[in-house]
Amino acid sequence: MTDEEQEINREIKKIELDPLETDKKISDLIFINGQISQKIRYNKMNDFAYTRKVNGNLVSYQNAELSIEIITSDNTIYDEDFKLMSIINQNTVYVKLINDEKFLEETKNYLKLNKYVRNKIHDDLSQSLERVVEAKKNELPVKERRLESLLYEIIKNSEFYINGQNIDISGTSVKDIIENALKKLIEINFPRMNYIEKNYTENDLKAEINNFKIGLEGIENLKNQKAIEEVKSYVEYQLNENETVKDIIDYFSKIPYGWRKEDIIYCLIKLYQSKEIEFKFNREKFTPENKSFLQKLLSRDSERIEIRKKEKIDTNTLQNVKRLYLELFDESLEKDDIDEIAEILKMKIKNEINILNSYSKDCERNKFPGIETINEGLKILSRVSLDSNDKMLFKTFNDLENVIINWKEKYERIRLFLKEGSKQKELFIK
């Protein structure tokens, strides 16, 4: 070995490394050189992102619930109770490298050599020194292949801890072993993922909506029944005011569910069909009749679509609504579907308010009698909660029964006078 080579080796040996550099290189050897994707494909339809750490240092960040942490003998922040750590952090698989001292030493030597070559590559070197540096540079691929070879044996003999258990993980390559460990982590953290027995695509959902029927008799015997029941239970006991479709998607895509967005939307569609929920978009009812119904549910608009628990309406309430409707509008309400009754009632009240407003202006302009009765009617009808849910709509309407009946008797005479083509009104104007 020449004097120059010996001097270079001494320089390389003196190079200092940040521990994070070593951790990052170990991560690269495992995940990049091992060609392990940043998302693990668990089955044909489900991919799970994960975060990577080495010795407590974050080396790859994703907005992910799951993580994998490699622990080397250089670790200075953890004690040896990895079972306890894995109980505390149930969404992390800890990989404790065994007998990794030689691997770590060679990894650091590789990094020092690589740093030396990168620093010298732009220096003005003599020809002899340049030849030595170039020879050192050519050693790097060989050393990296050597590290990859050592790594497989170390990973194969590592200890894997998930949720308080030392798990046996096997595989024919670093990629196999790490992916199998992550899949085991997925199984443990997403025990309700199998509630989804059939995965739905956007085209499947379009077909569901094209064959849409309101009024399913319960949710028994539907595909993904257990998943639908789980969402129904959430709606009944946990749904908050102003909660959106996006909130539901976020909740059921996380631990312990891990469901896909399309499968969650399927559950919501079935609950809508069985009259368990309703949707509101910009404070208006949002239904499959809207051409952009599915598009909005699946897009960023989902954060603007509110989900409301469908209130159950008893038979007596509906009968009272129909009776008072007949009293007020002189026509019967033949529908039995609650949504249809609510929509017709809202439409008729809004229409009546428009008529009364027109009559009020007519009275002011022509000094017709009855403006007090007309304004009284406007005040009464404005007390009906047109923007609330069906239960509140019917309650506020029925609560006004006596007031409406008394007003209607006075208004009927005024209405006959003010209606279009009234001879009395024509004589009054003359």
C-alpha positions in Angstrom: 0.0 0.0 0.0 1.5 3.4 -1.0 1.9 6.3 1.4 -0.9 8.1 -0.4 -3.2 5.2 0.1 -2.3 4.9 3.8 -2.9 8.6 4.3 -6.3 8.4 2.5 -7.3 5.5 4.8 -6.4 7.5 7.8 -8.4 10.5 6.6 -11.4 8.2 5.9 -11.1 6.7 9.4 -11.2 10.2 11.0 -14.4 11.2 9.3 -17.2 11.7 11.8 -20.8 10.6 11.1 -24.0 11.8 12.6 -25.9 8.8 14.0 -28.9 9.8 11.8 -26.7 9.2 8.7 -26.2 5.6 9.7 -29.9 5.2 10.5 -30.9 6.6 7.2 -28.5 4.3 5.3 -29.9 1.3 7.1 -33.4 2.4 6.2 -32.3 2.8 2.5 -30.7 -0.6 2.4 -33.8 -2.3 3.8 -36.6 -0.3 2.0 -35.0 1.3 -1.1 -32.5 -1.4 -2.1 -35.0 -4.0 -1.0 -37.6 -2.4 -3.3 -40.3 -2.3 -0.6 -43.2 0.0 -1.5 -44.2 2.9 0.7 -47.6 1.2 0.8 -48.2 -2.5 1.6 -50.7 -4.3 -0.6 -52.6 -6.4 1.9 -55.0 -7.9 -0.6 -56.3 -7.1 -4.1 -58.0 -3.8 -3.0 -56.4 -2.7 0.2 -53.1 -0.7 0.4 -51.7 0.6 3.7 -49.2 3.4 4.1 -46.7 3.2 7.0 -44.0 5.4 8.6 -40.4 4.2 8.9 -38.1 4.8 11.9 -34.6 3.6 12.9 -33.6 3.9 16.6 -36.3 6.4 17.3 -35.4 8.6 14.3 -38.0 9.3 11.7 -36.5 8.5 8.3 -39.6 8.5 6.2 -42.8 10.3 7.1 -46.2 9.6 5.7 -49.6 10.5 7.2 -50.0 7.0 8.3 -51.3 5.2 11.3 -49.0 2.2 11.0 -45.2 2.3 11.4 -42.2 0.1 11.5 -39.1 0.8 13.6 -35.7 -0.8 13.2 -33.7 -1.1 16.4 -30.0 -1.6 16.1 -27.3 -2.2 18.8 -26.4 1.5 18.4 -29.8 2.3 19.9 -29.4 4.7 22.9 -33.0 5.6 23.7 -34.8 2.3 24.3 -34.3 -0.3 27.0 -34.7 -4.0 26.2 -38.4 -4.3 27.0 -39.7 -4.4 23.5 -42.8 -6.3 24.4 -43.9 -3.5 26.6 -43.1 -0.9 24.0 -45.1 -2.8 21.4 -48.1 -2.9 23.8 -47.9 0.9 24.3 -47.5 1.5 20.6 -49.8 -1.2 19.1 -49.6 0.3 15.6 -45.9 -0.2 15.4 -43.9 -3.3 14.5 -40.5 -3.3 16.2 -37.6 -5.1 14.5 -34.7 -5.8 16.9 -31.6 -6.6 14.9 -29.5 -9.4 16.4 -25.7 -9.7 16.2 -25.6 -6.6 13.9 -22.2 -5.2 15.1 -20.2 -6.2 12.1 -23.0 -5.0 9.8 -23.1 -1.6 11.6 -19.3 -1.3 11.4 -19.2 -1.9 7.7 -22.2 0.4 7.1 -20.3 3.2 8.8 -17.1 2.5 6.9 -19.2 2.6 3.7 -20.7 6.0 4.7 -17.2 7.4 5.6 -15.8 6.3 2.3 -18.7 7.7 0.4 -18.4 11.0 2.2 -14.7 11.2 1.5 -15.1 10.4 -2.2 -17.9 13.1 -2.6 -15.8 15.7 -0.8 -12.7 14.9 -3.0 -14.4 14.6 -6.3 -14.3 18.3 -7.0 -10.8 19.0 -5.5 -7.8 19.7 -7.7 -5.9 16.5 -7.2 -2.6 15.1 -8.5 -2.9 12.4 -11.1 -1.7 9.7 -8.6 -4.1 10.9 -5.9 -6.9 11.1 -8.4 -6.3 7.4 -9.3 -6.5 6.4 -5.7 -9.7 8.3 -5.1 -11.2 6.8 -8.3 -10.3 3.3 -7.0 -11.9 4.1 -3.7 -15.0 5.2 -5.5 -15.2 1.9 -7.4 -15.2 0.1 -4.1 -18.5 1.6 -3.1 -20.8 -0.7 -5.2 -19.0 -3.7 -4.0 -19.3 -2.6 -0.4 -23.0 -1.9 -0.8 -23.6 -5.4 -2.2 -21.7 -6.8 0.7 -24.0 -4.8 3.1 -27.1 -6.2 1.3 -25.8 -9.7 1.8 -25.1 -9.2 5.5 -28.5 -7.5 6.0 -30.5 -10.5 4.8 -28.9 -12.8 7.5 -29.5 -10.2 10.2 -33.1 -9.5 9.2 -33.8 -13.2 9.0 -32.6 -13.7 12.6 -34.2 -10.5 14.0 -36.9 -10.3 16.7 -40.3 -8.9 15.7 -42.6 -7.4 18.3 -46.2 -6.5 17.7 -48.8 -5.8 20.4 -46.8 -7.4 23.2 -45.9 -10.5 21.2 -42.6 -11.8 19.8 -43.9 -12.8 16.3 -42.2 -15.4 14.1 -41.7 -13.8 10.7 -40.1 -15.6 7.8 -39.3 -15.0 4.1 -36.8 -15.6 1.3 -35.6 -12.1 1.1 -35.4 -8.8 3.1 -38.4 -7.6 1.1 -40.4 -10.8 1.9 -39.6 -10.6 5.6 -40.4 -6.9 6.1 -43.6 -7.1 4.0 -44.8 -10.1 6.0 -44.1 -8.3 9.2 -46.1 -5.3 8.0 -49.0 -7.6 6.9 -49.1 -9.1 10.3 -49.2 -5.6 11.8 -52.2 -4.9 9.5 -54.0 -8.0 10.6 -53.6 -7.2 14.3 -54.6 -3.5 13.9 -57.5 -3.9 11.5 -59.6 -6.8 12.9 -62.8 -5.4 11.4 -61.4 -5.1 7.9 -63.0 -8.5 7.1 -66.5 -7.0 7.7 -66.1 -5.9 4.1 -66.8 -9.2 2.2 -67.2 -7.6 -1.2 -65.2 -4.5 -2.4 -67.1 -2.0 -4.4 -65.7 0.1 -7.3 -67.1 3.4 -8.5 -68.8 1.6 -11.4 -70.4 -0.8 -8.9 -71.8 2.1 -6.9 -73.2 3.7 -10.1 -75.0 0.4 -10.8 -76.4 0.5 -7.2 -77.7 4.0 -7.7 -79.2 3.2 -11.1 -81.2 0.4 -9.5 -82.0 2.6 -6.5 -85.1 1.8 -4.4 -86.1 3.7 -1.3 -87.5 1.8 1.6 -85.4 -1.3 2.1 -87.0 -3.5 4.7 -84.0 -3.5 7.1 -80.4 -4.3 6.2 -80.4 -8.1 6.7 -79.0 -10.2 3.9 -77.3 -7.3 2.2 -73.7 -7.6 1.1 -71.3 -6.4 3.7 -74.0 -6.6 6.3 -71.7 -6.5 9.3 -70.1 -3.3 8.0 -73.5 -1.7 7.3 -74.5 -2.6 10.9 -71.3 -1.0 12.2 -72.0 2.2 10.4 -75.6 2.2 11.5 -74.5 1.8 15.2 -72.1 4.7 14.8 -75.0 6.9 13.4 -77.3 5.9 16.3 -74.8 6.4 19.1 -71.9 8.6 18.0 -72.9 10.8 15.2 -72.4 14.5 16.0 -74.3 17.5 14.7 -73.0 18.7 11.4 -70.9 15.6 10.9 -70.1 15.0 7.2 -69.6 12.1 4.8 -65.8 12.9 4.9 -65.9 12.5 8.7 -67.4 9.1 8.3 -64.9 8.1 5.6 -62.0 9.2 7.9 -63.4 7.3 10.9 -63.9 4.0 9.1 -60.7 4.1 7.1 -58.7 4.1 10.3 -57.9 1.5 13.0 -59.7 -0.9 13.6 -61.5 -0.8 10.3 -59.2 0.1 7.4 -62.1 0.2 4.9 -61.8 1.8 1.5 -63.8 4.9 0.6 -66.0 3.2 -1.9 -67.0 0.5 0.5 -67.9 3.1 3.2 -70.0 5.0 0.6 -71.8 1.7 -0.2 -72.7 1.3 3.5 -74.0 4.9 3.6 -76.1 4.4 0.4 -77.7 1.3 1.9 -78.5 3.1 5.2 -80.0 5.9 3.1 -82.1 3.3 1.2 -83.4 1.8 4.4 -84.3 5.3 5.7 -81.8 5.3 8.5 -80.0 8.4 7.4 -80.4 11.4 5.1 -77.9 13.7 3.4 -77.8 17.5 3.4 -75.8 19.6 0.9 -75.9 23.4 1.4 -78.7 22.9 3.9 -80.9 21.2 1.3 -81.7 17.5 1.1 -79.3 15.7 -1.1 -80.7 12.6 -2.9 -79.7 10.2 -5.7 -82.0 12.2 -8.0 -79.2 14.7 -8.1 -77.0 13.9 -11.1 -73.8 14.6 -9.2 -74.9 12.5 -6.1 -72.2 9.9 -6.4 -69.5 12.2 -7.7 -69.9 14.5 -4.7 -70.0 11.6 -2.2 -66.6 10.4 -3.6 -65.0 13.8 -4.1 -63.7 16.5 -1.9 -67.4 17.7 -1.7 -67.9 14.9 0.8 -66.7 17.3 3.5 -69.7 19.6 2.7 -72.3 16.8 2.7 -73.8 16.4 6.2 -75.2 13.2 7.4 -78.3 13.3 9.6 -79.9 10.4 11.5 -83.4 9.8 10.0 -85.9 10.4 12.8 -88.6 7.9 13.2 -92.1 9.4 12.8 -95.0 7.7 14.5 -98.4 7.0 12.8 -100.4 9.5 14.9 -98.1 12.3 14.0 -98.5 11.6 10.3 -102.3 11.3 10.6 -102.4 14.7 12.3 -100.3 16.2 9.6 -102.6 14.9 6.9 -105.7 16.2 8.7 -104.3 19.7 9.2 -103.0 19.7 5.6 -106.6 19.1 4.4 -107.9 21.8 6.8 -105.3 24.4 5.5 -105.1 23.6 1.8 -108.6 22.1 1.1 -107.0 19.0 -0.5 -106.0 15.6 0.9 -102.5 14.4 1.2 -102.5 10.8 -0.2 -98.9 10.0 0.1 -97.6 7.5 2.8 -93.8 8.0 2.3 -92.5 10.3 5.0 -90.0 12.0 2.7 -92.7 12.7 0.1 -95.1 14.0 2.7 -92.4 16.4 4.0 -91.5 17.7 0.6 -95.1 18.3 -0.4 -95.9 20.0 2.8 -92.8 22.3 2.5 -93.7 23.1 -1.1 -97.3 23.9 -0.3 -96.4 26.2 2.7 -93.7 28.0 0.6 -96.3 28.5 -2.1 -98.9 29.7 0.3 -96.4 32.2 1.8 -95.7 33.5 -1.7 -99.5 33.9 -2.3 -99.9 35.8 1.0 -97.0 38.1 0.2 -98.6 38.9 -3.2 -102.0 39.5 -1.5 -100.3 41.8 1.1 -98.8 44.0 -1.6 -102.1 44.0 -3.4 -103.9 45.2 -0.2 -101.3 47.9 0.4 -101.5 49.2 -3.2 -105.3 49.2 -3.5 -106.3 49.7 0.1 -108.1 46.3 0.1 -109.5 45.1 3.5 -107.9 42.1 5.3 -104.2 43.0 5.4 -104.1 42.2 9.1 -105.4 38.7 8.5 -102.9 38.2 5.7 -100.0 39.3 7.8 -101.2 37.1 10.6 -101.1 34.1 8.2 -97.5 35.0 7.2 -96.4 35.1 10.8 -98.1 31.7 11.5 -96.6 29.9 8.5 -93.2 31.4 9.2 -93.2 29.5 12.5 -93.1 26.1 10.7 -89.5 24.8 10.6 -89.0 24.3 6.9 -85.2 24.0 7.2 -85.2 21.4 9.9 -85.5 17.6 9.8 -88.9 15.9 9.0 -89.6 15.3 12.7 -89.3 19.0 13.6 -91.2 20.0 10.5 -94.2 17.9 11.5 -94.0 18.9 15.1 -94.0 22.6 14.5 -96.8 22.2 11.9 -99.0 20.1 14.3 -98.3 22.4 17.2 -100.0 25.2 15.3 -103.2 23.3 14.7 -105.6 25.5 16.7 -104.0 28.7 15.5 -104.1 27.6 11.8 -107.8 26.5 12.1 -108.9 29.8 13.7 -106.9 31.8 11.2 -108.2 29.8 8.2 -111.8 30.7 9.1 -111.0 34.4 8.9 -108.7 34.1 5.9 -111.2 32.2 3.8 -113.4 35.3 3.3 -110.4 37.4 2.5 -109.1 34.8 0.1 -112.4 34.7 -1.9 -112.3 38.5 -2.1 -108.6 38.7 -3.2 -108.4 35.8 -5.6 -107.9 36.4 -9.3 -111.2 37.2 -11.1 -113.1 38.1 -7.9 -116.2 40.3 -8.8 -116.1 41.8 -5.3 -112.5 43.0 -5.8 -113.4 44.4 -9.2 -116.4 46.4 -7.7 -114.2 47.6 -4.9 -111.6 49.0 -7.3 -114.4 50.8 -9.4 
